[in-house]
């Protein structure tokens, strides 16, 4: 007697199982595609409202937005990135937007930014902030320390708004809140600016003696 061949029913069962899984996945894939299309359409309409973003394009794959195109200043690139991240259901943003700004020699660009930063937040704790700049091919790296987040945000905003800047690497350290450090800062400021030898620094708030305190250490 020939043995019964069970292979065909087994293969057929696997095939049916595979088809059922595909059928279950199809609605989910369709929903994801519909959501991607909706996000893409929304961003297209949003960018079209702003002249500086007219050349930005958004493609969406599985709720990840890829931004391409070109803008004339860095602020528009960063704004487009922020707009995309704020859209509900977006999982991530890949920003490939190119900044086609005017070309400014690195040395000149660094001086322009430095000149603008020295007048930033005068009488708002500027004496206790110390920033360093490095510019290479229009890419600005800013480092140092500040006493609060508004000081950091203000410095970055100034850099972003400067013509010729193609990108910013923010390495600014915001010092932690510390009543002890605050008291040291104030005591040092009184001692320095109360000394007649340093009166020229007191009279020129754009070029103060920087007082940096971290964990009780004064520099």
C-alpha positions as CSV (number, residue, x, y, z in Angstrom):
1,X,0.0,0.0,0.0
2,X,1.3,3.4,-0.9
3,X,1.9,5.9,2.0
4,X,-0.4,8.9,1.9
5,X,1.4,12.1,0.9
6,X,0.7,14.8,3.4
7,X,3.1,17.4,1.8
8,X,0.5,19.0,-0.5
9,X,-2.0,19.8,2.3
10,X,0.9,21.1,4.5
11,X,2.2,23.4,1.7
12,X,-1.3,24.6,1.0
13,X,-1.8,25.4,4.7
14,X,1.4,27.5,4.8
15,X,0.3,29.3,1.7
16,X,-3.1,30.1,3.1
17,X,-1.5,31.3,6.4
18,X,0.9,33.6,4.4
19,X,-2.0,35.0,2.4
20,X,-4.0,35.7,5.5
21,X,-1.0,37.5,7.1
22,X,-0.6,39.6,3.9
23,X,-4.3,40.4,4.0
24,X,-4.0,41.5,7.6
25,X,-1.0,43.7,6.8
26,X,-2.6,45.3,3.7
27,X,-5.0,47.6,5.7
28,X,-2.2,48.7,8.0
29,X,0.1,49.5,5.1
30,X,-2.8,51.4,3.4
31,X,-3.4,53.4,6.6
32,X,0.3,54.3,6.9
33,X,0.5,55.4,3.3
34,X,-2.6,57.5,3.7
35,X,-1.1,59.1,6.8
36,X,2.2,59.7,5.0
37,X,0.3,61.4,2.1
38,X,-1.6,63.5,4.6
39,X,1.5,64.7,6.3
40,X,3.2,65.4,3.0
41,X,0.2,67.5,1.8
42,X,0.0,69.4,5.0
43,X,3.7,70.4,4.9
44,X,3.5,71.3,1.2
45,X,0.7,73.8,2.0
46,X,2.5,75.2,5.1
47,X,5.8,75.8,3.2
48,X,3.9,77.4,0.3
49,X,2.6,80.1,2.7
50,X,6.1,81.4,3.3
51,X,8.2,82.9,0.4
52,X,11.5,81.9,2.0
53,X,10.3,78.2,2.1
54,X,8.9,78.0,-1.4
55,X,11.8,75.8,-2.6
56,X,11.5,73.3,0.2
57,X,10.1,69.8,-0.5
58,X,8.9,67.2,1.9
59,X,8.6,63.5,1.3
60,X,7.2,61.1,4.0
61,X,7.9,57.4,4.5
62,X,6.5,55.6,7.4
63,X,5.9,58.9,9.2
64,X,9.6,60.0,8.8
65,X,9.9,63.3,6.9
66,X,12.8,64.0,4.6
67,X,13.2,67.7,3.7
68,X,15.1,68.7,0.6
69,X,15.5,71.8,-1.5
70,X,17.3,75.1,-0.8
71,X,16.8,78.3,1.2
72,X,18.6,81.6,1.3
73,X,19.3,81.7,5.0
74,X,19.7,79.2,7.9
75,X,16.7,80.5,9.8
76,X,14.3,79.2,7.1
77,X,16.0,75.8,7.2
78,X,15.7,75.5,11.0
79,X,12.1,76.8,10.9
80,X,11.1,74.1,8.3
81,X,12.7,71.5,10.5
82,X,10.7,72.7,13.5
83,X,7.5,72.9,11.6
84,X,7.9,69.3,10.4
85,X,8.7,68.0,13.9
86,X,5.6,69.7,15.3
87,X,3.2,67.8,13.0
88,X,1.2,65.2,14.9
89,X,2.2,61.6,14.1
90,X,5.6,62.5,12.7
91,X,8.3,60.1,14.0
92,X,11.4,61.9,12.8
93,X,12.8,64.5,10.4
94,X,15.8,64.1,8.1
95,X,16.9,67.6,7.1
96,X,18.8,67.8,3.8
97,X,17.9,71.4,3.0
98,X,20.8,73.3,1.5
99,X,21.5,76.9,2.5
100,X,22.4,79.0,-0.5
101,X,23.4,82.1,1.3
102,X,26.0,84.8,0.4
103,X,29.6,83.7,0.7
104,X,31.4,85.5,3.5
105,X,35.0,84.8,4.4
106,X,35.3,82.9,7.6
107,X,37.3,85.5,9.4
108,X,35.0,88.3,8.5
109,X,31.9,86.2,9.4
110,X,33.5,85.4,12.8
111,X,34.1,89.1,13.5
112,X,30.6,90.1,12.5
113,X,29.0,87.5,14.8
114,X,31.4,88.4,17.7
115,X,30.6,92.1,17.4
116,X,26.9,91.3,17.6
117,X,27.2,88.9,20.5
118,X,29.1,91.4,22.7
119,X,26.0,93.7,22.8
120,X,23.6,90.8,23.5
121,X,21.8,90.8,26.8
122,X,23.7,93.7,28.3
123,X,22.5,94.3,31.9
124,X,20.9,90.8,31.8
125,X,23.8,88.8,33.2
126,X,26.0,89.2,30.1
127,X,29.1,89.6,32.4
128,X,28.6,86.0,33.5
129,X,28.5,84.5,30.0
130,X,31.6,83.5,28.1
131,X,31.3,82.3,24.5
132,X,33.9,81.2,21.9
133,X,33.4,81.1,18.2
134,X,35.0,79.0,15.4
135,X,34.0,79.4,11.7
136,X,34.9,77.0,9.0
137,X,33.4,77.2,5.5
138,X,30.4,79.1,6.8
139,X,29.7,76.5,9.6
140,X,29.8,78.2,13.0
141,X,30.7,76.3,16.2
142,X,29.8,78.2,19.3
143,X,31.0,76.9,22.7
144,X,31.5,78.3,26.3
145,X,29.1,78.7,29.1
146,X,26.1,80.9,30.0
147,X,24.1,81.3,33.2
148,X,20.6,80.5,31.7
149,X,18.8,79.1,28.7
150,X,17.6,82.5,27.4
151,X,21.2,83.6,27.1
152,X,22.0,80.4,25.0
153,X,18.9,80.8,22.8
154,X,19.6,84.5,22.2
155,X,23.2,83.7,21.1
156,X,22.1,81.0,18.8
157,X,19.4,83.2,17.3
158,X,22.0,85.9,16.6
159,X,24.2,83.4,14.8
160,X,21.4,81.9,12.8
161,X,20.2,85.4,11.6
162,X,23.7,86.4,10.4
163,X,24.0,86.4,6.6
164,X,26.7,83.9,5.4
165,X,26.1,81.3,8.1
166,X,25.4,77.9,6.6
167,X,25.1,75.9,9.8
168,X,25.5,76.1,13.6
169,X,27.0,73.6,16.0
170,X,25.7,74.5,19.5
171,X,28.2,73.4,22.2
172,X,27.1,76.0,24.7
173,X,26.9,74.8,28.3
174,X,24.2,76.2,30.5
175,X,25.4,76.3,34.1
176,X,23.1,74.6,36.6
177,X,21.1,76.8,39.0
178,X,23.2,77.3,42.2
179,X,22.6,79.9,44.9
180,X,26.2,79.4,46.0
181,X,27.6,80.1,42.5
182,X,25.3,83.1,42.2
183,X,26.6,84.6,45.4
184,X,30.2,84.1,44.2
185,X,29.4,85.8,40.9
186,X,27.9,88.8,42.5
187,X,30.8,89.1,45.1
188,X,33.4,88.9,42.3
189,X,31.5,91.4,40.1
190,X,31.4,93.9,43.0
191,X,35.1,93.4,43.8
192,X,36.1,93.8,40.2
193,X,33.9,96.7,39.1
194,X,34.3,98.5,42.4
195,X,38.0,98.7,41.8
196,X,39.1,102.0,40.2
197,X,41.7,100.1,38.1
198,X,38.9,98.4,36.2
199,X,36.6,101.4,35.7
200,X,37.1,101.3,31.9
201,X,35.5,97.9,31.8
202,X,32.6,99.1,33.9
203,X,32.0,102.0,31.5
204,X,32.1,99.8,28.4
205,X,29.4,97.1,29.0
206,X,30.1,95.6,25.6
207,X,33.6,94.4,26.7
208,X,33.3,93.3,30.3
209,X,35.6,91.1,32.3
210,X,33.9,87.8,32.1
211,X,33.1,86.1,35.4
212,X,32.4,82.3,35.1
213,X,31.6,80.3,38.1
214,X,30.8,76.5,38.2
215,X,30.4,74.4,41.3
216,X,32.1,77.1,43.4
217,X,35.1,77.5,41.1
218,X,35.7,81.0,39.7
219,X,37.5,81.6,36.4
